């Protein structure tokens, strides 16, 4: 077995237990309570994602989706539904002090919810004016989602990005 594959499998097994030698956390994940800690940065997520193979990448996306702050069912309405997604995806903006944007989001499909988490990791709690001017697609490009996942799972990403940026533009404009 090639060393790289053996190392990847070893890390995968360690990752599943979340601890390694001496009991240290290998892949720190955000607690379930979003108020307890901020969402992981897109760079941190990519560092882990880049190291993993296909199946473990799926698991990482599913984990990211599980880590999203819960979105109350009352907010899952036609008005918050992202159009063009094969799964149901809801995104609700919550303006914060200082013009920052915080988003609540959910999906009825585990991997899609992980993709939603990636998009939010790029923009979460940033100033609306910054989000409005961001190239979110470029920020997600290192994940190469269109090559890693089926087109059904990624077809709604441009619509979700558009919704996030339209919201940011409205809030930045005052």
N, C-alpha and C positions, 0 to 999 in steps of 0.2 A: 504494500500500500504506500503511495507517495506520501512524503512527510507532510505536505500541505493539507492533504485530505485527512490524514490522521489527526493533525492539529485541529482542523475544523471540527471533526467529530468529537474530539476531546472537549473543545470549548463548548460545543453544542450540549454535551452531557452536563458540563459544569454549569452552563447557562440555565439549564432546566432546573437546577437546584438553587441557582442564584448565588451560590457561595463557592469559593475555591479554597486553595491552600490557606490554612490558618483561619478559616471561617470568614475571610474578607469578602465583601460583596463584589462580584465581578462586573455585573451590569446593573448599576443602580437605576431603579425605576421609580417614578413618581408615585407617592402613596395614592390610594384611591380617593382621598379627600383632596380636591383641587385647591381648597383654601389653605391646605397645609404646605404646599410647595408649588412652584411654577412648573409649567410644561417644559419638558426637555427641549434643548435647542435642536434645530434641524441639523447642525453640524455633528452634535453628539449622536443623534439618531443615525446619520449617514455613516459615521465611523463604525458603528455596530453593524449596520446593514451591509456595508461594503465587505466586511469580513466574513459574512455568512453565505452559505449556499442557498439554492432555491427554496427548499422546504423550510429551512430555518428563517428565511426572509419572510415567508408567509406567516410563520409563527410570530415573528417580530411585529408585523403589521397588525395581526390579531391582538397582540399584547398592547400595542399603541392605542388601538380602538377601545380596548377595555379600560385604559387609563384616562380616557376622556372624562371630563367633568360631566356628571349626569345632567341630561336635558329633561326638564319636566315634560310630561306627556301633554300638558296644556299648551305648550309652545310648538308642538308638532302639528302644524296646521298647513293648509294649502298655501298660506302666505309665506311660510318658512321653508317650503319644499323646494329643493333644487331641481329644476327641470332638466330633462335629458339624461338622467342617470338611470341605469338599468335597475338598480336597487333604490329604495326610498332613502333620500338623504335630506335632512333638515338642518338649516343653519340659522341661528338667531344672534344678531349682534347686540352687545350690551356696552354702550358707551361708558367710559370710566373717566375719572378725574384727569385733567390735563389733556383731554382730547384723545386719550388712548382707547383702543378697541379691544374688547374681550368677546369671544364668540363661544356660544354653546352650540353643540352639534351632535347629531346622532345619525345612525343608519340601521336599517334592518338586516344588513349583511355584514358579517364580521370583517372580511378583508376590505370591503368598501369603507367601513368605519375606520380602519387603519389608514387608508388613503386620505380620508377626511382629516385624521389626526396629523398627517404629514403636512397638509395644506395649512392647518391651524398652527402647527409648529413654526411655520414661516412668518406668520403674521400676529400671533397671539400677543396681546398686551402692548403692542407697538402703537405709536401715534398714528392717528387716522391719516394725516398728511403723508407719512412715510409709507403706509400700506397702499395708499392711492397711487403712489409713484413707483412702487416695487414691480420688478419683473418676477412675479411669483413662479411662473412656468420655468424660468431660468434657475430659480432657487431649487426647484424640484428636479431639474434635469439630471443631476448626478445619480439620482435613483433609477433612471432609465426605466420608468414604470411601463411605458408602452412596449418595451421589449420583454420585461419581466412578467407582465400580467396580460390577461386577455383584454381585447378591446372593449368587451362588455364592462369590465371592471374599471376602466379608465375613461370611458367616453364622456362621463359627466364632469370630469375634472375642469375643463375649460369653463363650463357653466358655473361651477362652484367658485372658481377664481374670479369670474366676472361679477358674481353676486357679492363676494367679499370686497372687491375693489369699488364697485358701485356704491356700496354702503360706506366705505371709507371716504370716497369723494364727497358724498352728501354731508357726512359729519364734518369733514375738513372744511367744507364751504360754509359751515355754520348754519 
